[in-house]
Amino acid sequence: MQPLALTLGEPAGIGPDLALAVWQRRAEYDIPAFYVAGDDAFLRRRAEELGLKIPIAEVTPRAAAKAFSTALPVVAVDEEASALPGRPDRSSAPVAIASIRRAVADVMAGDAAAVVTNPIAKNVLYRSGFAEPGHTEFLAKLVQEATGRTLRPVMLLWAPELAVVPVTIHLPLREIFEQLSAELIVETGRIVARDLRTRFRIARPRLAIAGLNPHAGEQGTLGEEDRAIVAPAVAQLAAAGIDARGPLPADSMFHDSARASYDAALCMYHDQALIPIKTLAFDHAVNVTLGLPFVRTSPDHGTAFDIAGTGKADPKSLIAALRLAARLAAADSAALQTAP
Protein backbone atom coordinates (compact mmCIF):
# COMPACT_ATOMS: atom_id res chain seq x y z
CA MET A 1 0.00 0.00 0.00
CA GLN A 2 1.17 3.54 -0.71
CA PRO A 3 2.06 5.78 2.27
CA LEU A 4 -0.47 8.08 3.92
CA ALA A 5 -0.26 11.81 3.15
CA LEU A 6 -0.28 13.81 6.40
CA THR A 7 -0.86 17.55 6.11
CA LEU A 8 1.11 20.06 8.12
CA GLY A 9 -1.97 21.80 9.48
CA GLU A 10 -1.64 25.24 11.06
CA PRO A 11 2.14 25.60 11.45
CA ALA A 12 1.84 27.59 14.68
CA GLY A 13 -0.29 24.84 16.23
CA ILE A 14 0.41 21.35 17.52
CA GLY A 15 0.15 19.59 14.13
CA PRO A 16 3.91 19.76 13.46
CA ASP A 17 4.62 18.64 17.06
CA LEU A 18 2.34 15.65 16.64
CA ALA A 19 3.83 14.63 13.28
CA LEU A 20 7.28 14.60 14.86
CA ALA A 21 6.15 12.80 18.02
CA VAL A 22 4.21 10.12 16.16
CA TRP A 23 7.09 9.37 13.80
CA GLN A 24 9.44 9.11 16.79
CA ARG A 25 7.08 6.53 18.37
CA ARG A 26 6.29 4.73 15.11
CA ALA A 27 7.55 1.33 16.30
CA GLU A 28 5.92 1.57 19.72
CA TYR A 29 2.48 2.22 18.20
CA ASP A 30 2.90 0.29 14.93
CA ILE A 31 2.25 3.40 12.87
CA PRO A 32 1.62 2.93 9.12
CA ALA A 33 4.07 4.69 6.81
CA PHE A 34 3.25 8.34 6.17
CA TYR A 35 4.86 11.50 4.92
CA VAL A 36 4.22 15.14 5.78
CA ALA A 37 3.21 17.46 2.95
CA GLY A 38 5.01 20.59 4.06
CA ASP A 39 8.26 22.46 4.60
CA ASP A 40 11.18 20.29 5.71
CA ALA A 41 13.25 23.25 6.98
CA PHE A 42 10.36 24.34 9.17
CA LEU A 43 9.97 20.85 10.63
CA ARG A 44 13.69 20.72 11.41
CA ARG A 45 13.37 24.00 13.31
CA ARG A 46 10.34 22.75 15.23
CA ALA A 47 12.15 19.53 16.13
CA GLU A 48 15.07 21.59 17.50
CA GLU A 49 12.65 23.77 19.50
CA LEU A 50 11.19 20.59 21.00
CA GLY A 51 14.61 19.15 21.74
CA LEU A 52 14.03 16.22 19.39
CA LYS A 53 16.80 14.68 17.32
CA ILE A 54 14.72 13.47 14.42
CA PRO A 55 16.19 12.93 10.96
CA ILE A 56 14.04 14.52 8.26
CA ALA A 57 14.29 13.58 4.58
CA GLU A 58 12.75 15.49 1.68
CA VAL A 59 11.40 12.83 -0.68
CA THR A 60 8.91 12.17 -3.45
CA PRO A 61 5.65 10.50 -2.40
CA ARG A 62 6.69 7.18 -3.94
CA ALA A 63 9.97 7.18 -1.99
CA ALA A 64 8.32 7.98 1.34
CA ALA A 65 7.52 4.44 2.45
CA LYS A 66 11.13 3.32 1.99
CA ALA A 67 12.47 6.36 3.88
CA PHE A 68 9.97 6.06 6.74
CA SER A 69 11.95 3.59 8.84
CA THR A 70 14.98 5.87 9.15
CA ALA A 71 13.70 9.43 8.72
CA LEU A 72 10.50 11.46 8.79
CA PRO A 73 9.65 11.80 5.08
CA VAL A 74 8.58 15.26 3.90
CA VAL A 75 7.13 16.00 0.47
CA ALA A 76 7.75 19.64 -0.36
CA VAL A 77 5.02 22.20 -1.07
CA ASP A 78 5.49 25.54 -2.80
CA GLU A 79 5.13 27.59 0.40
CA GLU A 80 7.53 28.05 3.31
CA ALA A 81 6.43 28.20 6.94
CA SER A 82 7.88 30.71 9.39
CA ALA A 83 5.33 30.80 12.23
CA LEU A 84 6.55 30.33 15.78
CA PRO A 85 4.67 28.02 18.16
CA GLY A 86 1.40 29.64 19.21
CA ARG A 87 1.94 32.63 16.92
CA PRO A 88 0.37 32.35 13.44
CA ASP A 89 1.90 34.67 10.88
CA ARG A 90 1.48 35.54 7.19
CA SER A 91 2.90 32.17 6.16
CA SER A 92 0.33 30.19 8.13
CA ALA A 93 -2.62 30.17 5.73
CA PRO A 94 -0.67 29.75 2.46
CA VAL A 95 1.38 26.78 3.70
CA ALA A 96 -1.63 25.10 5.38
CA ILE A 97 -3.65 25.38 2.16
CA ALA A 98 -0.74 24.26 -0.02
CA SER A 99 -0.26 21.21 2.20
CA ILE A 100 -3.90 20.16 1.81
CA ARG A 101 -3.74 20.69 -1.94
CA ARG A 102 -0.59 18.58 -2.23
CA ALA A 103 -1.99 15.72 -0.15
CA VAL A 104 -5.22 15.60 -2.18
CA ALA A 105 -3.35 15.78 -5.49
CA ASP A 106 -1.11 12.91 -4.39
CA VAL A 107 -3.94 10.64 -3.28
CA MET A 108 -5.93 11.30 -6.44
CA ALA A 109 -2.82 10.53 -8.52
CA GLY A 110 -2.40 7.20 -6.71
CA ASP A 111 0.81 8.29 -4.98
CA ALA A 112 -0.75 8.23 -1.50
CA ALA A 113 -3.21 5.77 0.03
CA ALA A 114 -5.24 8.31 2.01
CA VAL A 115 -5.20 11.86 3.36
CA VAL A 116 -4.80 12.54 7.07
CA THR A 117 -5.18 16.20 8.01
CA ASN A 118 -3.67 17.98 10.98
CA PRO A 119 -5.81 20.74 12.53
CA ILE A 120 -6.14 24.12 10.86
CA ALA A 121 -7.09 27.47 12.42
CA LYS A 122 -10.18 28.59 10.54
CA ASN A 123 -9.98 32.18 11.75
CA VAL A 124 -6.42 32.42 10.39
CA LEU A 125 -7.56 31.02 7.04
CA TYR A 126 -10.60 33.30 6.88
CA ARG A 127 -8.41 36.38 7.35
CA SER A 128 -6.42 35.29 4.29
CA GLY A 129 -9.57 35.11 2.14
CA PHE A 130 -10.23 31.36 2.48
CA ALA A 131 -13.84 30.95 1.34
CA GLU A 132 -14.80 27.47 2.60
CA PRO A 133 -16.37 26.83 6.03
CA GLY A 134 -13.76 24.20 6.90
CA HIS A 135 -11.63 21.23 5.86
CA THR A 136 -14.56 19.07 4.79
CA GLU A 137 -15.97 21.57 2.32
CA PHE A 138 -12.51 22.45 0.95
CA LEU A 139 -11.78 18.79 0.21
CA ALA A 140 -14.99 18.55 -1.79
CA LYS A 141 -14.01 21.69 -3.71
CA LEU A 142 -10.61 20.20 -4.58
CA VAL A 143 -12.27 17.04 -5.90
CA GLN A 144 -14.61 19.18 -8.00
CA GLU A 145 -11.66 21.14 -9.39
CA ALA A 146 -9.88 17.91 -10.33
CA THR A 147 -12.82 15.92 -11.70
CA GLY A 148 -15.73 18.25 -12.37
CA ARG A 149 -17.86 16.19 -9.98
CA THR A 150 -19.95 17.95 -7.36
CA LEU A 151 -19.94 15.99 -4.11
CA ARG A 152 -21.66 16.33 -0.78
CA PRO A 153 -19.11 15.31 1.84
CA VAL A 154 -20.35 13.94 5.15
CA MET A 155 -18.56 14.33 8.47
CA LEU A 156 -18.36 11.18 10.58
CA LEU A 157 -16.80 11.29 14.04
CA TRP A 158 -15.64 7.77 14.90
CA ALA A 159 -14.35 6.03 17.99
CA PRO A 160 -14.69 2.43 19.17
CA GLU A 161 -17.33 3.67 21.64
CA LEU A 162 -19.48 5.68 19.23
CA ALA A 163 -19.85 6.95 15.66
CA VAL A 164 -21.85 10.12 15.01
CA VAL A 165 -22.74 12.22 11.96
CA PRO A 166 -23.94 15.83 12.12
CA VAL A 167 -26.42 16.30 9.26
CA THR A 168 -25.91 20.06 9.38
CA ILE A 169 -22.38 21.01 10.32
CA HIS A 170 -20.96 24.50 10.81
CA LEU A 171 -24.16 26.51 11.13
CA PRO A 172 -25.44 28.93 13.77
CA LEU A 173 -28.35 27.36 15.62
CA ARG A 174 -30.82 29.87 14.20
CA GLU A 175 -30.03 28.70 10.64
CA ILE A 176 -30.55 24.99 11.27
CA PHE A 177 -34.32 25.24 10.91
CA GLU A 178 -33.87 26.82 7.47
CA GLN A 179 -31.24 24.38 6.21
CA LEU A 180 -32.52 21.05 7.55
CA SER A 181 -34.65 19.08 5.11
CA ALA A 182 -35.84 15.53 4.59
CA GLU A 183 -33.78 15.42 1.38
CA LEU A 184 -30.60 16.37 3.27
CA ILE A 185 -31.20 13.70 5.91
CA VAL A 186 -31.88 11.04 3.26
CA GLU A 187 -28.80 11.94 1.21
CA THR A 188 -26.65 11.90 4.33
CA GLY A 189 -28.07 8.57 5.46
CA ARG A 190 -27.45 6.97 2.07
CA ILE A 191 -23.80 8.11 2.04
CA VAL A 192 -23.24 6.94 5.61
CA ALA A 193 -24.80 3.52 4.98
CA ARG A 194 -22.79 3.04 1.78
CA ASP A 195 -19.43 3.98 3.30
CA LEU A 196 -20.06 1.95 6.44
CA ARG A 197 -20.59 -1.05 4.17
CA THR A 198 -17.71 -0.49 1.76
CA ARG A 199 -15.01 1.02 3.98
CA PHE A 200 -15.93 -0.08 7.51
CA ARG A 201 -17.05 -3.53 6.31
CA ILE A 202 -20.36 -3.47 8.20
CA ALA A 203 -22.64 -5.73 6.19
CA ARG A 204 -25.93 -4.07 7.21
CA PRO A 205 -25.32 -0.75 8.93
CA ARG A 206 -27.83 0.31 11.58
CA LEU A 207 -28.58 4.03 11.67
CA ALA A 208 -30.20 5.78 14.62
CA ILE A 209 -31.70 9.12 13.59
CA ALA A 210 -31.97 11.79 16.29
CA GLY A 211 -34.89 14.15 16.53
CA LEU A 212 -34.28 17.86 16.21
CA ASN A 213 -36.40 19.05 19.12
CA PRO A 214 -36.47 17.90 22.76
CA HIS A 215 -38.15 14.49 23.09
CA ALA A 216 -38.15 14.28 19.25
CA GLY A 217 -40.89 16.91 19.20
CA GLU A 218 -43.24 15.17 21.64
CA GLN A 219 -45.81 14.46 18.89
CA GLY A 220 -45.66 18.02 17.64
CA THR A 221 -46.13 19.76 20.97
CA LEU A 222 -42.42 20.74 21.05
CA GLY A 223 -42.10 21.56 17.37
CA GLU A 224 -43.39 20.16 14.08
CA GLU A 225 -39.99 19.55 12.47
CA ASP A 226 -39.63 15.98 13.68
CA ARG A 227 -42.98 14.93 12.24
CA ALA A 228 -42.68 17.02 9.08
CA ILE A 229 -38.98 16.55 8.23
CA VAL A 230 -37.19 13.85 10.21
CA ALA A 231 -39.85 11.11 10.26
CA PRO A 232 -40.45 11.20 6.47
CA ALA A 233 -36.70 11.02 5.90
CA VAL A 234 -36.42 7.94 8.11
CA ALA A 235 -39.30 6.35 6.19
CA GLN A 236 -37.53 7.01 2.87
CA LEU A 237 -34.30 5.47 4.12
CA ALA A 238 -36.14 2.40 5.38
CA ALA A 239 -37.98 2.10 2.06
CA ALA A 240 -34.59 2.11 0.32
CA GLY A 241 -33.55 -0.94 2.35
CA ILE A 242 -31.46 0.91 4.93
CA ASP A 243 -31.82 -0.10 8.57
CA ALA A 244 -32.81 3.31 9.93
CA ARG A 245 -35.01 4.22 12.89
CA GLY A 246 -36.15 7.47 14.40
CA PRO A 247 -36.70 10.24 15.11
CA LEU A 248 -35.33 9.34 18.53
CA PRO A 249 -35.03 11.61 21.58
CA ALA A 250 -31.39 12.69 21.50
CA ASP A 251 -31.09 12.77 25.29
CA SER A 252 -31.49 8.98 25.51
CA MET A 253 -29.44 7.88 22.50
CA PHE A 254 -25.95 7.78 23.98
CA HIS A 255 -25.96 5.58 27.09
CA ASP A 256 -24.28 2.17 26.91
CA SER A 257 -27.22 -0.02 25.93
CA ALA A 258 -28.56 2.52 23.41
CA ARG A 259 -25.19 2.76 21.66
CA ALA A 260 -25.06 -1.03 21.32
CA SER A 261 -28.21 -0.92 19.15
CA TYR A 262 -26.76 1.05 16.22
CA ASP A 263 -23.58 1.55 14.19
CA ALA A 264 -23.88 5.30 13.66
CA ALA A 265 -26.09 8.07 15.01
CA LEU A 266 -27.26 10.77 12.62
CA CYS A 267 -27.71 14.00 14.54
CA MET A 268 -29.43 17.13 13.31
CA TYR A 269 -26.77 19.67 14.24
CA HIS A 270 -23.12 20.00 15.20
CA ASP A 271 -23.20 19.96 19.00
CA GLN A 272 -25.88 17.27 19.19
CA ALA A 273 -23.30 14.96 17.59
CA LEU A 274 -20.01 16.24 18.93
CA ILE A 275 -20.84 16.65 22.61
CA PRO A 276 -21.45 12.92 23.21
CA ILE A 277 -18.42 11.69 21.27
CA LYS A 278 -16.09 14.24 22.83
CA THR A 279 -17.40 13.23 26.24
CA LEU A 280 -16.82 9.54 25.58
CA ALA A 281 -13.67 9.64 23.43
CA PHE A 282 -12.09 13.08 23.66
CA ASP A 283 -8.49 11.95 23.23
CA HIS A 284 -8.91 9.31 20.54
CA ALA A 285 -11.92 10.16 18.36
CA VAL A 286 -11.26 10.51 14.63
CA ASN A 287 -12.91 12.77 12.08
CA VAL A 288 -13.66 10.86 8.86
CA THR A 289 -14.98 12.47 5.69
CA LEU A 290 -17.43 10.21 3.89
CA GLY A 291 -18.61 10.70 0.32
CA LEU A 292 -15.17 11.43 -1.16
CA PRO A 293 -13.40 9.28 -3.78
CA PHE A 294 -10.55 8.79 -1.30
CA VAL A 295 -10.16 8.19 2.43
CA ARG A 296 -9.66 11.23 4.65
CA THR A 297 -9.29 11.18 8.42
CA SER A 298 -8.22 13.75 10.97
CA PRO A 299 -7.63 13.95 14.72
CA ASP A 300 -10.71 15.35 16.44
CA HIS A 301 -9.08 18.31 18.17
CA GLY A 302 -7.92 21.81 17.37
CA THR A 303 -4.63 23.63 16.98
CA ALA A 304 -4.02 24.08 20.74
CA PHE A 305 -1.88 27.19 20.33
CA ASP A 306 -1.34 27.36 24.09
CA ILE A 307 0.74 24.15 24.15
CA ALA A 308 2.32 24.27 20.68
CA GLY A 309 6.08 23.86 20.89
CA THR A 310 5.98 22.56 24.47
CA GLY A 311 5.95 18.82 23.80
CA LYS A 312 2.72 18.45 25.82
CA ALA A 313 0.42 17.63 22.89
CA ASP A 314 -1.20 14.20 23.19
CA PRO A 315 -0.68 12.16 19.98
CA LYS A 316 -3.46 9.60 20.66
CA SER A 317 -6.01 11.11 18.27
CA LEU A 318 -3.51 11.47 15.43
CA ILE A 319 -2.32 7.90 15.99
CA ALA A 320 -5.94 6.75 15.79
CA ALA A 321 -6.49 8.83 12.63
CA LEU A 322 -3.44 7.33 10.90
CA ARG A 323 -4.39 3.78 11.85
CA LEU A 324 -8.00 4.22 10.76
CA ALA A 325 -6.94 5.82 7.47
CA ALA A 326 -4.73 2.82 6.71
CA ARG A 327 -7.55 0.41 7.59
CA LEU A 328 -10.14 2.20 5.43
CA ALA A 329 -7.70 2.62 2.53
CA ALA A 330 -6.96 -1.10 2.62
CA ALA A 331 -10.70 -1.81 2.47
CA ASP A 332 -11.00 0.52 -0.53
CA SER A 333 -8.14 -1.23 -2.27
CA ALA A 334 -9.60 -4.67 -1.59
CA ALA A 335 -13.00 -3.57 -2.92
CA LEU A 336 -11.41 -2.32 -6.15
CA GLN A 337 -9.51 -5.59 -6.63
CA THR A 338 -12.65 -7.70 -6.21
CA ALA A 339 -14.97 -5.46 -8.26
CA PRO A 340 -16.23 -7.07 -11.48
C-alpha positions as CSV (number, residue, x, y, z in Angstrom):
1,M,0.0,0.0,0.0
2,Q,1.2,3.5,-0.7
3,P,2.1,5.8,2.3
4,L,-0.5,8.1,3.9
5,A,-0.3,11.8,3.1
6,L,-0.3,13.8,6.4
7,T,-0.9,17.5,6.1
8,L,1.1,20.1,8.1
9,G,-2.0,21.8,9.5
10,E,-1.6,25.2,11.1
11,P,2.1,25.6,11.4
12,A,1.8,27.6,14.7
13,G,-0.3,24.8,16.2
14,I,0.4,21.4,17.5
15,G,0.2,19.6,14.1
16,P,3.9,19.8,13.5
17,D,4.6,18.6,17.1
18,L,2.3,15.6,16.6
19,A,3.8,14.6,13.3
20,L,7.3,14.6,14.9
21,A,6.2,12.8,18.0
22,V,4.2,10.1,16.2
23,W,7.1,9.4,13.8
24,Q,9.4,9.1,16.8
25,R,7.1,6.5,18.4
26,R,6.3,4.7,15.1
27,A,7.5,1.3,16.3
28,E,5.9,1.6,19.7
29,Y,2.5,2.2,18.2
30,D,2.9,0.3,14.9
31,I,2.2,3.4,12.9
32,P,1.6,2.9,9.1
33,A,4.1,4.7,6.8
34,F,3.2,8.3,6.2
35,Y,4.9,11.5,4.9
36,V,4.2,15.1,5.8
37,A,3.2,17.5,2.9
38,G,5.0,20.6,4.1
39,D,8.3,22.5,4.6
40,D,11.2,20.3,5.7
41,A,13.2,23.2,7.0
42,F,10.4,24.3,9.2
43,L,10.0,20.9,10.6
44,R,13.7,20.7,11.4
45,R,13.4,24.0,13.3
46,R,10.3,22.8,15.2
47,A,12.2,19.5,16.1
48,E,15.1,21.6,17.5
49,E,12.6,23.8,19.5
50,L,11.2,20.6,21.0
51,G,14.6,19.1,21.7
52,L,14.0,16.2,19.4
53,K,16.8,14.7,17.3
54,I,14.7,13.5,14.4
55,P,16.2,12.9,11.0
56,I,14.0,14.5,8.3
57,A,14.3,13.6,4.6
58,E,12.8,15.5,1.7
59,V,11.4,12.8,-0.7
60,T,8.9,12.2,-3.4
61,P,5.7,10.5,-2.4
62,R,6.7,7.2,-3.9
63,A,10.0,7.2,-2.0
64,A,8.3,8.0,1.3
65,A,7.5,4.4,2.4
66,K,11.1,3.3,2.0
67,A,12.5,6.4,3.9
68,F,10.0,6.1,6.7
69,S,12.0,3.6,8.8
70,T,15.0,5.9,9.2
71,A,13.7,9.4,8.7
72,L,10.5,11.5,8.8
73,P,9.6,11.8,5.1
74,V,8.6,15.3,3.9
75,V,7.1,16.0,0.5
76,A,7.8,19.6,-0.4
77,V,5.0,22.2,-1.1
78,D,5.5,25.5,-2.8
79,E,5.1,27.6,0.4
80,E,7.5,28.1,3.3
81,A,6.4,28.2,6.9
82,S,7.9,30.7,9.4
83,A,5.3,30.8,12.2
84,L,6.5,30.3,15.8
85,P,4.7,28.0,18.2
86,G,1.4,29.6,19.2
87,R,1.9,32.6,16.9
88,P,0.4,32.3,13.4
89,D,1.9,34.7,10.9
90,R,1.5,35.5,7.2
91,S,2.9,32.2,6.2
92,S,0.3,30.2,8.1
93,A,-2.6,30.2,5.7
94,P,-0.7,29.7,2.5
95,V,1.4,26.8,3.7
96,A,-1.6,25.1,5.4
97,I,-3.7,25.4,2.2
98,A,-0.7,24.3,0.0
99,S,-0.3,21.2,2.2
100,I,-3.9,20.2,1.8
101,R,-3.7,20.7,-1.9
102,R,-0.6,18.6,-2.2
103,A,-2.0,15.7,-0.1
104,V,-5.2,15.6,-2.2
105,A,-3.3,15.8,-5.5
106,D,-1.1,12.9,-4.4
107,V,-3.9,10.6,-3.3
108,M,-5.9,11.3,-6.4
109,A,-2.8,10.5,-8.5
110,G,-2.4,7.2,-6.7
111,D,0.8,8.3,-5.0
112,A,-0.8,8.2,-1.5
113,A,-3.2,5.8,0.0
114,A,-5.2,8.3,2.0
115,V,-5.2,11.9,3.4
116,V,-4.8,12.5,7.1
117,T,-5.2,16.2,8.0
118,N,-3.7,18.0,11.0
119,P,-5.8,20.7,12.5
120,I,-6.1,24.1,10.9
121,A,-7.1,27.5,12.4
122,K,-10.2,28.6,10.5
123,N,-10.0,32.2,11.8
124,V,-6.4,32.4,10.4
125,L,-7.6,31.0,7.0
126,Y,-10.6,33.3,6.9
127,R,-8.4,36.4,7.3
128,S,-6.4,35.3,4.3
129,G,-9.6,35.1,2.1
130,F,-10.2,31.4,2.5
131,A,-13.8,30.9,1.3
132,E,-14.8,27.5,2.6
133,P,-16.4,26.8,6.0
134,G,-13.8,24.2,6.9
135,H,-11.6,21.2,5.9
136,T,-14.6,19.1,4.8
137,E,-16.0,21.6,2.3
138,F,-12.5,22.4,1.0
139,L,-11.8,18.8,0.2
140,A,-15.0,18.5,-1.8
141,K,-14.0,21.7,-3.7
142,L,-10.6,20.2,-4.6
143,V,-12.3,17.0,-5.9
144,Q,-14.6,19.2,-8.0
145,E,-11.7,21.1,-9.4
146,A,-9.9,17.9,-10.3
147,T,-12.8,15.9,-11.7
148,G,-15.7,18.2,-12.4
149,R,-17.9,16.2,-10.0
150,T,-20.0,18.0,-7.4
151,L,-19.9,16.0,-4.1
152,R,-21.7,16.3,-0.8
153,P,-19.1,15.3,1.8
154,V,-20.4,13.9,5.2
155,M,-18.6,14.3,8.5
156,L,-18.4,11.2,10.6
157,L,-16.8,11.3,14.0
158,W,-15.6,7.8,14.9
159,A,-14.3,6.0,18.0
160,P,-14.7,2.4,19.2
161,E,-17.3,3.7,21.6
162,L,-19.5,5.7,19.2
163,A,-19.9,6.9,15.7
164,V,-21.8,10.1,15.0
165,V,-22.7,12.2,12.0
166,P,-23.9,15.8,12.1
167,V,-26.4,16.3,9.3
168,T,-25.9,20.1,9.4
169,I,-22.4,21.0,10.3
170,H,-21.0,24.5,10.8
171,L,-24.2,26.5,11.1
172,P,-25.4,28.9,13.8
173,L,-28.4,27.4,15.6
174,R,-30.8,29.9,14.2
175,E,-30.0,28.7,10.6
176,I,-30.5,25.0,11.3
177,F,-34.3,25.2,10.9
178,E,-33.9,26.8,7.5
179,Q,-31.2,24.4,6.2
180,L,-32.5,21.0,7.5
181,S,-34.7,19.1,5.1
182,A,-35.8,15.5,4.6
183,E,-33.8,15.4,1.4
184,L,-30.6,16.4,3.3
185,I,-31.2,13.7,5.9
186,V,-31.9,11.0,3.3
187,E,-28.8,11.9,1.2
188,T,-26.7,11.9,4.3
189,G,-28.1,8.6,5.5
190,R,-27.4,7.0,2.1
191,I,-23.8,8.1,2.0
192,V,-23.2,6.9,5.6
193,A,-24.8,3.5,5.0
194,R,-22.8,3.0,1.8
195,D,-19.4,4.0,3.3
196,L,-20.1,1.9,6.4
197,R,-20.6,-1.1,4.2
198,T,-17.7,-0.5,1.8
199,R,-15.0,1.0,4.0
200,F,-15.9,-0.1,7.5
201,R,-17.0,-3.5,6.3
202,I,-20.4,-3.5,8.2
203,A,-22.6,-5.7,6.2
204,R,-25.9,-4.1,7.2
205,P,-25.3,-0.7,8.9
206,R,-27.8,0.3,11.6
207,L,-28.6,4.0,11.7
208,A,-30.2,5.8,14.6
209,I,-31.7,9.1,13.6
210,A,-32.0,11.8,16.3
211,G,-34.9,14.2,16.5
212,L,-34.3,17.9,16.2
213,N,-36.4,19.0,19.1
214,P,-36.5,17.9,22.8
215,H,-38.1,14.5,23.1
216,A,-38.1,14.3,19.3
217,G,-40.9,16.9,19.2
218,E,-43.2,15.2,21.6
219,Q,-45.8,14.5,18.9
220,G,-45.7,18.0,17.6
221,T,-46.1,19.8,21.0
222,L,-42.4,20.7,21.1
223,G,-42.1,21.6,17.4
224,E,-43.4,20.2,14.1
225,E,-40.0,19.6,12.5
226,D,-39.6,16.0,13.7
227,R,-43.0,14.9,12.2
228,A,-42.7,17.0,9.1
229,I,-39.0,16.6,8.2
230,V,-37.2,13.9,10.2
231,A,-39.8,11.1,10.3
232,P,-40.4,11.2,6.5
233,A,-36.7,11.0,5.9
234,V,-36.4,7.9,8.1
235,A,-39.3,6.3,6.2
236,Q,-37.5,7.0,2.9
237,L,-34.3,5.5,4.1
238,A,-36.1,2.4,5.4
239,A,-38.0,2.1,2.1
240,A,-34.6,2.1,0.3
241,G,-33.6,-0.9,2.4
242,I,-31.5,0.9,4.9
243,D,-31.8,-0.1,8.6
244,A,-32.8,3.3,9.9
245,R,-35.0,4.2,12.9
246,G,-36.1,7.5,14.4
247,P,-36.7,10.2,15.1
248,L,-35.3,9.3,18.5
249,P,-35.0,11.6,21.6
250,A,-31.4,12.7,21.5
251,D,-31.1,12.8,25.3
252,S,-31.5,9.0,25.5
253,M,-29.4,7.9,22.5
254,F,-25.9,7.8,24.0
255,H,-26.0,5.6,27.1
256,D,-24.3,2.2,26.9
257,S,-27.2,0.0,25.9
258,A,-28.6,2.5,23.4
259,R,-25.2,2.8,21.7
260,A,-25.1,-1.0,21.3
261,S,-28.2,-0.9,19.2
262,Y,-26.8,1.0,16.2
263,D,-23.6,1.5,14.2
264,A,-23.9,5.3,13.7
265,A,-26.1,8.1,15.0
266,L,-27.3,10.8,12.6
267,C,-27.7,14.0,14.5
268,M,-29.4,17.1,13.3
269,Y,-26.8,19.7,14.2
270,H,-23.1,20.0,15.2
271,D,-23.2,20.0,19.0
272,Q,-25.9,17.3,19.2
273,A,-23.3,15.0,17.6
274,L,-20.0,16.2,18.9
275,I,-20.8,16.7,22.6
276,P,-21.4,12.9,23.2
277,I,-18.4,11.7,21.3
278,K,-16.1,14.2,22.8
279,T,-17.4,13.2,26.2
280,L,-16.8,9.5,25.6
281,A,-13.7,9.6,23.4
282,F,-12.1,13.1,23.7
283,D,-8.5,12.0,23.2
284,H,-8.9,9.3,20.5
285,A,-11.9,10.2,18.4
286,V,-11.3,10.5,14.6
287,N,-12.9,12.8,12.1
288,V,-13.7,10.9,8.9
289,T,-15.0,12.5,5.7
290,L,-17.4,10.2,3.9
291,G,-18.6,10.7,0.3
292,L,-15.2,11.4,-1.2
293,P,-13.4,9.3,-3.8
294,F,-10.5,8.8,-1.3
295,V,-10.2,8.2,2.4
296,R,-9.7,11.2,4.6
297,T,-9.3,11.2,8.4
298,S,-8.2,13.8,11.0
299,P,-7.6,14.0,14.7
300,D,-10.7,15.3,16.4
301,H,-9.1,18.3,18.2
302,G,-7.9,21.8,17.4
303,T,-4.6,23.6,17.0
304,A,-4.0,24.1,20.7
305,F,-1.9,27.2,20.3
306,D,-1.3,27.4,24.1
307,I,0.7,24.2,24.2
308,A,2.3,24.3,20.7
309,G,6.1,23.9,20.9
310,T,6.0,22.6,24.5
311,G,6.0,18.8,23.8
312,K,2.7,18.5,25.8
313,A,0.4,17.6,22.9
314,D,-1.2,14.2,23.2
315,P,-0.7,12.2,20.0
316,K,-3.5,9.6,20.7
317,S,-6.0,11.1,18.3
318,L,-3.5,11.5,15.4
319,I,-2.3,7.9,16.0
320,A,-5.9,6.7,15.8
321,A,-6.5,8.8,12.6
322,L,-3.4,7.3,10.9
323,R,-4.4,3.8,11.8
324,L,-8.0,4.2,10.8
325,A,-6.9,5.8,7.5
326,A,-4.7,2.8,6.7
327,R,-7.5,0.4,7.6
328,L,-10.1,2.2,5.4
329,A,-7.7,2.6,2.5
330,A,-7.0,-1.1,2.6
331,A,-10.7,-1.8,2.5
332,D,-11.0,0.5,-0.5
333,S,-8.1,-1.2,-2.3
334,A,-9.6,-4.7,-1.6
335,A,-13.0,-3.6,-2.9
336,L,-11.4,-2.3,-6.1
337,Q,-9.5,-5.6,-6.6
338,T,-12.6,-7.7,-6.2
339,A,-15.0,-5.5,-8.3
340,P,-16.2,-7.1,-11.5
